Amino acid sequence: MTEREYNECVNHYADNVYRFILKNLRHEEDARDVVQGSFEKMWVNRLQIDNEKCKSYLFTVAYHQMIDHIRKNKRISLKEDFGENERGAVKQHSNAKRILDEALSKLSETQRSLVMLKDYEGYNYAEIGQITGLNESQVKVYLHRARLQLRAYIVKPENVI
Amino acid sequence: MNIDRHNYETIFLLYVDNELSATDRKTVEQFVQENADLKPELELLLDSTLPVEGFSYGSTEQLYRNEIELDNLQEQLLMHLDNELDNSSKKEIERQIGSENNVKKEWQLWQQTKLDADEQIIFNDKKSLYRHERSHVISMRTWRMIAAAAILLIGLFTGVSILKKDNSTETSTARNQPTSQGNKRQVAGKNESVAANNTAASSNNSTEQHIAASKAVKEKDENNPPTAIAPDRNNITTDNKDNDNNIVVDKKENNNKPVIDKTSLENINKQGSNNSNTATVLNNKRNEVVSPERAHNEIAVVPVREKVTAPTSPIIDYNSIPPMPDSYAKTASVNEGSPENNNKIVYMNEETVSRSKVGGIFRKVKRVIERNANINTGKGVKIAGFEIALK
């Protein structure tokens, strides 16, 4: 990967990675730190990276850095405290979307990551498995369980209206 | 069970709720018959209970579900939602969604769990992510440009000095050699360069004419003290006022000094063009008789390596000598290879001296600089291309 290819990768995928991390962490500054750390690692290892695989490499690094960040800071147990940041970063456009985001926040970070990698980035089970370090069957089972939880939250009587 | 008029209310409630055994119920019914005034109270309690009504759901087939089939459908719908089905399975599930309402409702419900991929969250600080490899180009700031110019100038003058020295060594035509004939006149100076003379002369006169005069001298009187015509290198420059090209030593002032006649001149020219060891005279357009002092300053180079053959003819007037076709003598040199050259004066044209093109460029640059700056070279001490004037 050349310097030009790296900077093109920044232009193409910085927003995607930021969305992926911000939706998981729900904290802007932490998400920026993870994104910058991910690109920094990609820059350092650019000579070993194939430009065709730069996106999956970037998401892999970002996912693992995010997991490390969560485990280190235990942000997941304090997620209610980030309500202001979340509202500032993610604008709610509709009630259905708000309910879905709430349902998404109830998932574990692994399930949430699987759903976002599938729906936002369009990766297949095998690619998601490479990024998250799971095998294809695990991805399939975890993803379906996550869908069932989302569905159960959406069809709750208080969320139907 | 004992029932009497004190505890009959509790037992009547248990009777209505059908919580008593069959024997106890018979006991309660016998007690009511023995106490007829309590029978309306029991009937009132029995009327407070809801009547048992028969309800029929009708067809219950729609309620039956095959648990395995339902899971398979959900999985197919989820796989379809994740776009992981092959084409045949995809067409089949789409057909079911279109044809069966319950499948369609399930599909719509699953679709609500899918995130919107068009949602945009912009990372505003992309500039912090850009990286650039270190460039090997060094920016030229003012002091760096000055330093580079100084280095170039020093290198230029050093190169000129070296080339000049080399040329003077290569083209040296005159050397002051001690001879056994101490009373003979020698027209030579050690380590003198014809090129240097030409350069000095041209620069001082600011003209395009070159001093190309040379002469052959003959020692007439051995008793006369030797006079070296060839000047020192630092005294080669000519007077600006006297921009003469050809020099002839005046007989009146140099009675015992060599003279040149036509025949010897012709011989000298022929031999000089062939790099012979005979002195040659190269005339320019104008000829002039000058004093030895002037000649001393104006002669470019008069190297002497041998005794010059004395011409037999008397002093001639060089004004009557027609200019030679190639009168621009530029360089003279000594052929030191042959032992026959000893004690002979040799003049060579510049074309016969090997010079590099780079050296010629440097000489031209030097001349231009000296002309423009009106620099009188040759009057000072030169160190590394710089000349210090001596007064």
Interface residues (C-beta under 8 A of the other chain):
Chain A: E3 Y6 N7 V10 N11 A14 D15 V17 Y18 R19 L22 K23 R32 V35 Q36 F39 W43 A89 V90 A96 K97 L100 A103 L104 V115 M116 K118 D119 Y120 G122 N124 Y125 K140 L143 H144 R147 L150 R151 I154 V155
Chain B: E75 L78 L81 D82 N83 E84 L109 W110 Q112 T113 K114 L115 D116 A117 E119 Q120 I121 I122 F123 D125 K126 S128 L129 Y130 R131 H132 E133
